[in-house]
Structures are given as C-alpha cells and as structure tokens.
Amino acid sequence: MVFVRRSLSYRSKKSRMNFLFQSFLVSASMDRIKYALTVCFFVNFLTLFVCSTCVAINVSSKIFPDVVDLKIPRYIQVYGAKDILLTYADSKNNISIVNATTNKKWIVNTKHSGFDSGLVSIISGDNVFLVWRRKTNEKSLWFSQFNLIKQTIGEPILVDKTTRPLTRIDMAKLGGKLFLLWYGELPHRGRNYSMYASYYPNDSKTNTFSKPVRLTKDYKWAIYPRLLKGDKGVYAFTEAIRYDNKTHELVVAKFENNEWQPLRVIGKIGVMSLFLRAIKVQNRICVFWFNFYDGEPVTEMAYSDDGGVTWKRHVFEDTRGLDLTGLHVASNGKNRLYVVLSGVRLDKEGAEEAQEGKKDLVYFMYSGDGGSTWSSLRPLRHYPFTHTRAHIPNIVAHDDTVVVVWNDYRNIRGNLYMNYSTDGGKTWQDHDIPLEEPGKYNTRLHWDVNNLKYKNGKYYLLAHRFESDLLEKAHPLFIEFRLP
C-alpha cells in the first residue's frame, strides 16, 4: 500500500509537457505538429497568465495492493466519525471490505465456488449489507452482512436460485426490512427477463428471505432495477416492455402494508439505455432515466408528491441528441436537486458537426424547487479544446456546496479532475482542479456507482489506478480531500 499526501492545483509544469506529448500523438503530419506547437504555446501562456489565481487543495491518497475486477461494481461508505469502508471484488474473485482508515481487511465470500459478480452494498446503522450473484452450474443470489461493532461477517445466506438471477441488483433498507430487486431470466410465456423482489424481515427466525415476487408479470422484458426508500414505503422502478415488443413503459411498484402493491405506469418511454436513477427530495419522489426515441437520445425525469400514485414528467430538451456515458443525481437534503451527466453530441442528419465534436463532455443542471423547474444545461469542464474526452462524473452535495469529480483525458492518460460550487450550482470555480499529478497516472472511476462521499468537511472518493499504460491491472485508489 502506498500513502501520499500533497497539495495540488490545476497548474502543473508536467501537465503542460503532457499536452505537448498528446498533441504529437494526434497526427504524424507536419501541419498538425505545427498546429499542436502553436496550441501548446497558447495553453502555456494562458496558464502562466492565470497562475496568480491558482487554487490549491490538500489531497491524500492510498493505493491498496489488491488487483480489482473492473467488471464488478465497488463502493465507498462512511461509518461514524472517521472510518471509511471500501467494498470491491479482486482478481481472485474475493469480495473484500477494507477499512481505508485502519487498513484492516475482511473477505466476505471465503467458502465460495463458481464465480461471484453483480455486487451491491449498502450501509445502515452498524452493518454493511452485501448481495451478489453466483454462477456455478446454476445461478443464485447470496446475502451477507458485516457488523461494524463486532467486526464479524455473517455466514452467507442463499436468497434465491429459482428465478435464474442475473447481475443487475439493487438493495434498500426501510425499518427492519432489507429489500432486494433484481432481474432474472426464468422463462415465462417464452424467453423473457422479469423483475423480482424479495425482503428480509427483522423478525425472521429462519434466516431466509421472502419468496421472490415477480413484479412485471404482465410484461415480456424488464431489465433495469432501481429501489428507493421513501418515508412510508419502498419504491421499485424499472423499464418494462409489453409482449408486443413495441410498447416501453416506466413502471413503479410500492411496498406498503407489508406487501407489494400492483404496478403503476408512470408513462410510455423510449428505449431505455443503462441509466435509471431515483432520489427523494423532502416528500417528493423523483426518478430520472435516459432513453432513445427513433434513435434520438434524450434524458427525462418524473416526480410524485402523493406517494407514487400520480406523476408529472419533464423532458430535458437541452439533452436531445446527447448520448450519455454517465448520469448521477444528488440533493442537499432540502429542496435543491442536482444532475451531473456526460455524453457525446450526436449530429443530426445533414447537419454540421456539433460544437462538442465526437468526444463526451461533462454537463450540469440544477433545480431550486425539488424538480418542478430546471436551469439550462451547462458544460462543467473548463478546458478550451474538445479533442479529448471528459466523462463518468460523480457528485455530492451538502448545504449550498456541490462537488463534482470526473475522468478527464486532457493529459492523454485518464486523470481525476474536480470542480465545485458554493452557491447551489449557480457559479463554479474558473479552473478545474486535479486530484492527482496530471498526466502521471491512468486513473478511472466506476461507470455506474457514485463513489464520492462527504462528511464533516472532508470528501472521500474511490477510484482505481492502472499499473501501466497497458490498462490491464488496476488497484483500488482511495482519495481524501478538503475544499479551500
């Protein structure tokens, strides 16, 4: 394990040299080399011009020796005043919990056979709950919990093997019940994918989950699961496709009165792709999704003020044509709602190339009234050129402060950059701030999990860093920083 503490700023001599190297790699032609030299000179001049306003932050980082399985989700969780927990699967298929503060490590699936994947983890009270899919000659779901006081791991419990569970799983806890939502491929009226739910009651004497309930029994396909804990119930969202193979609907089921209520249709949607997020803002339930209508991408949202009975929809018109590579939402715990996303602008047929070119960039928008109205979509990256990508943003918010971290390739190698707002997203810092020495490492965030956390004035981030430019082996990277 390597521990490093340094003060970083957006200004770095090495980053300017890396920009020159990057420019030479763009093309071997002399014309482009001359152009790159001109651009490099301009960037150096601009950097020197603004160096007097350089913003420095204190950053510490730790690299752990395990080689992570890049296909399996990983998580960072904050417990108490100082314990930071990292959960991930390594190259040997061990699911581990590591205390980044004390460096202690526990392996959850010590007696496993087959291959474990589809990991999901949440923290509640003094316990970390984990669920994963195991593939042997059959497919099954398994559950375990780690008690943070006793520092003991419970014996894994079989959740289900009847539904042929796949790797998209979500979990939420309300009161004494732990809820699971997953999609399985058990045949029903022909080949299909269905959404199943189960829960673990606190009064269970047999250490078993409830029998899985097929929530989407009237649909042929349902692929993307999302659970959200409300005040008086748990909401299960998914895209569901009718048996005509044409009608796509966003549906929600609510668990209340000790049972799952019938599905409600939020509305007809396009073809959903990857991103389905849900969040509670005071008493309002909000859901966001990314879909395609006749090949045109657009991001939408809906909200309910009556516990999921009725819904109002909003189409983010600024996102039409924006093919997403990342999407996360956050709230300050009051009435402010923030959306950060990354994507590539797709050209309309016959139109000139979009201004952003063919690289994905990071964007931001906010609502000051819980999602009723929204600001316009604005680029978040402060960089004058569009020949390199920026994507997979993570976000956290508290009070009026919003912090966003993303993968940025302005130095060829993927580095972590950060920007922040202290007025609820209205204005941002004039320059992006690197969280590591620019151009030195290849570092990545997980594409689906928001691994940026905040507590007591500190920000915590889980990423992974590759050993070399071959991008084959990567290690867990824990970063801690404070704002100026």
N, C-alpha and C positions, 0 to 999 in steps of 0.2 A: 504494500500500500504506500502511496506517495501523498504527502500532505504539502500543500503550497499555499502561502498567503502573500498577496501582493496588492499594490494599489494600481488600478488600471484606469485608463482613459481612452477616449475614442481616437486619440492621436498617438501614432506609433511609427517610428522610422521603418521598422520591419514591415509594417502593413504597406507602406509606400513602395518598398522594394518588391513586395509580393505582387502589387498591382502591375509593376513593370513586367515581372515574370509572366503574369497572367496575360498581359497584352501580347507578349511574344508568342504565347501558345495559341492565340486566337487564329492566326493565319501565318503561313510562311512567306507570303508575298511581301515585297519590299514596300509597296504602297501602304499596306496595313501596318507594317512595322513603323514606318514614319508617322503614320496617324497615331499609333499607340504611344510613341515617344512624345508626341505633342500633347496627347491627353494626359499622359503621366506627369508631364511638366505642369500642366494646368492644375491637376489634383494636388501636387506637392505645393504649388503656390497658394492654392486655396486653403490647404491645411495649415500652412505657416501663417496665413493671414488671420485665421480664427483661433490660433493656439492660445491667445490670451484669455479666451473664454472656456478653456479646457475644463471639463467636469471630471473629477476623479472620484472613484468609489473604492471601498475596501472589499476585496473578494478573497475568499479562502476556498480551497478545493481539495477533494480527496479522490484518489483513484483506487479502486479495490481490485484484487488480483483475479477474481473470477472472470471467465470469458462468458459474456451474456449470450443467450439465444435471442437473436434480433427479431424473430418472428413472434415471440411471446410477449404480451404486454407486461409492463413493470410499473411500480407505484412507489410514491413517496408519501409518508404520513407523519404528522407531528403529534407527539404524545407528551402531555404535561408541559413543563416549562422549557425543557432542553433536549428531550430525546427525539431523534429523527430516525424513522424506520424506513428502510428500503426493502422492497419485495420484488424478486425477479427470479427467472429460471436461467440456469447456466448451461454451458455446452454439454454437460453430462446429464442434463435433464433433472437436476436437483432444483427444487423450488426452495429458495432461501429467504429468510428475513434477517437483515443486518441492521444493527444499531449503529448509525453513522457517527454517533457521538462517542460511544464506548468501544466500537469496533467488534462487539460480540456478534456471533452469527449462529443461527439455528436453521436446520434443514427440516422442512415440513413433510416431505414425501419420502422418508428414508427407506421404506419397505416396498416401493412401487415396482411394478413390472409394466412393460409396454412403453408408451410414450405419452407424457402429460403435456397439455397445452391449453390454450383458451383461458388463461389465468385471470381471475378478477379478485380484488382485495379491497376491503373497507375497514375502517377503524371505528369502533363505537365503545364508549366507556373505557374499560380497561382491557379490551380484547381486540385483536386483529382477526377478522374473519376472511377465510380464503376458500374459493371454489375453483375447480379446474376440470377439464375434460381429459379422460384417459382412454387411449386407444390400444387395445390388445387385439384379440380375435373378435371382440365386441367393443362397443362404445359406451362409456359410462361417465357420470358426473360424481365428483367426490368433494367432500367438505371437511375442513379442519379449522380450529381456532387456536390462537396463541394468546395466553393470558400474560399480560404485561407486568402484573404484580408478582405472580409466582414464577414468571418466565418459563412456562411449560407449554408444550404443544400437545393438543388433544389428538387422540387416535383418529385417523381419517375415517369418515362415515360415508357410506355409499348413499348418494342422493337418488340416482335413477339410472337404469340401463334399459328401460322398456321403450323409450322414445327415440333411441339412436341419436343421442345429443351430439351437436356439433360445437364449434369453438366460439361462437358468439354468445356471451353470457353477460347478464347484469345482475346486480345484487343491491338490496336496500334493507334497512332495519327501521322498524317502527314499533315502539313499545317493546314488548317481549318477543316479537316475531321477527325472524330473518327471512326475507323474501328473495326468491330466485326467479329469473326469467331467462329462457334460452330457446333456441330454435333447434328442432330435431327433424330427422328425415324418415321417421316411421311412415310407411306408405298408408295412404288413406284416399280412397277413390282414385287410385293411380299414384304415380310418383308426385310427391309434393314436399314442401317444407312448411312446418307448422310451428306456432309459438306456444310454449308450455310454461306453466308457472307452478311453483311449489313453495311451501314455507316451513319453517322450523319453529314450533311453539316453545315458549319458555317453560311450559309445564309438562313438556314431553318426558316421559319416564322410560321410553324405549330407544331414545337417541335416533329417531328416524324422522325424515321429512314427510310432509303430507304427500298423498298420491298426486302425481302431476295432473294438472288440468289443461286440456287443450283449448286455449282461448280463441283460436282462429278456426274453429270447426267449420265455419261456413265459407272458408276461403281456401284457395288452392296453394298459395305460397305466402309465407311471411318470414322475412329474413333478418331484419334489424331490430334487436330488442333494446328497450330503454325503460328503466324503472326510475320513479321519482317519489320521494317521501313527502307527503303532504301533512297537514295538521291532524286530519282525522282519517286518513286513508293512504294507500299506496296506489300509484298510477302506473299502468303498464302500457307503453306506446309501441307501435310497430307499423310499418308499411304492410298492407295486406292486399293480395291480388285475387280477384274473383276468378271463378272457373272459366270465364270467357277469355282469360289471358289478356284482356284489354283494359279492364277497369282496375285502376290502382287507387287505394284509399288509405288515408292516415286514420288509424283507429286507436281507441284507448279503452282499457278496462280498469275499473277501480275495485280495490279490495276494501270492503267495509261490511260491517255487521257479520264479521267472521267468514265471509265468502266473497268470491269474485263475482262482480255484477256483470250483466251482459255487455258486450262490446258496444261502444258508441262510435259513430263515424264522424270524425272531425271534418272531413271533406275529401273530395276527389283530388288526387295529386298527379304529378308526372311520374316518371320512373326514378325512384329514389336511388341515390348512389352514396354509400358509405356513411354520411354524416347525419345523425339524428341526435339532438341534444335537448335536454329538458331541465328546467330550473324553476324554483319557487321564489317569487318576489312578493314579500309580505303575504297577503292572502290570495295572490294570483298565481295560477299555474300556467307556465309558458313552455312551448315546445318549438324547436327550430329544426328545419330539415333542408337538405339540398337535393334538387331533382331536375329532370330534363323533360321539356315539352317539345316533341318533334325535333329532338336533337339540340334544342337551345337550353343551356343551363340557367338556373335561377335559384336563389335562396329565398325561403319563406318562413313565416312563423305564425303561430296561433296562440291565443290565450283565453283562459276561462276564469271568471270571477264567481262561479257558482258550483265549484267542486267538480268540474268536468262535465256538467250537463249540457251547457251551450258554449260555443266557441266563436271567437272573432278572428279572422285571418288577415294577415298583412303580407304583401309581396314586396320584397326589397328590389325595386325597379333598377336601382343602381348596380345590382348584381347580375342583370341579364347579360348573358354572354360570358360570365366569369366562371370558368371551370375550376371548382375548388380542389385544393390539395390540403386544406386544413380549416377547421372551424371549432371554436370554443366560445362559450358564453360565461359571464360572471356577473355578480351583483355585489353591491356594497352593503347588503343586508337591510337596506332601506328601500327606496323606490327607484334607484338608479340601476340600469341594466346595460351591459357592455357586450359587444360582439366583436371578436377578432377573427379574421379569416385570411387565407392565402389562396391564390388562384391565378390561372392563366386566362387572359382575354382571348376568346375565340373570335376570329374575323367573320363578319357576315359575308355571305357570298357576293363577290363582285366589289367588295369594299377594300379600301387600302388597309394595310396592316395597322392594327391598333397601336396606340401610342406606347403601351407597355411592351410591345413586341411579343415574343413567344416564351418569355420567362415568367414564372409565377412570382408575384409580389405580395406583400403583407398589407392588409387593409383593416380599417376600424370604423365602427359606428356605435352610437350610444342613444339611450332613451332616458329622459329625466322623469318619466311618468309611468314606469313599470311596463313599457312596451306599447303604449297607446300611440305614441308618435315617436319618430326617429330622426336623428341627424342624417345628413348625407354621408355617403361612403367616402372615406378619405384614405389616401396612401399613408402608411405609417413609417416606412423606411426613408431615411434621409441619406440619399446617395444619388448623384447626378446622372448615373448611367444605368441602362437596363439590359446590359449584356450578360449579367449574372443573376441568379435567382435568389429569392428570399421566401421562405415558406415554413410551415408547421409551427405557427405561433402558439405559445402558452400564455395564460393570462391569470392575474389575481387582482382583487380589488378590496379596499377597505376605506371607510370614510370617503374622502374625495380623491384618494390616490388610486391610480390604475397603473399596473406594471405589466409590460408585455416583453417576452423573450422569444426569439425565433432563430432558426437556422439561416445563416447568411453566407453566400459564396462570393462575396466581393473580393476575397483574397485567394480565390481558387478553391482552397480547402474549405470545408464547411465549418464555420465558427459560430459561436453563440453571441448574439447582439441583443441589447436591451434598450428600451426607451420607457419613459414614464410620464404621467400627467398628475398634477396635484390639484386640478380643478374639475374633476369629474369627466375627463376626456375632452374638454374643450380645446386645450392647448397642450403641446408636448415639448420636450426638450429639442433644441435646434439641431442636435447631433446625436446619432446613435452611439451607444456605449458598449464596447466589447467586454465580455465576461471572461475572456482568456486572451492570451497573446495572439494578435491577429496573424493568420497565415501559418502558424507553427503546427497546429494540430488539425485532425479531422474529427469533429465532434458532431453528434446528432441528438435530436430529441425524438421520442417515440411519436409516430404519426397520429395516434388515436387517443392517447392518455394525456390529460392536462397535469403535468408533474411540476407545477410551480405553486408553492405554498407560502403563506405569510403567518407570522406570529411574533408579537412583542417586538416590533421594529426590525425584524430580520426576515429575509426572503430565502427560501430553500428550493433547490432545483435538482432534479435527477435527469441525467443525460447519459450517453455512452460515448466513449472515445476510442477510436480505432488505433491499433498498434502502428499501422503504416498506411501508405497511400494505396496499398492493395485492397483496403477496405474489407478484410476477411475476418479478423478477430477484433473484438471490441470489449472494453471493460466498463463497469459501472463508474460513473463520474458524479460525485456529489459536490454541489456548489452552494456556498452561503454568501450572501452579500447584504449590505445596507445601502440605502439611498443617502446622498449627501445631506 
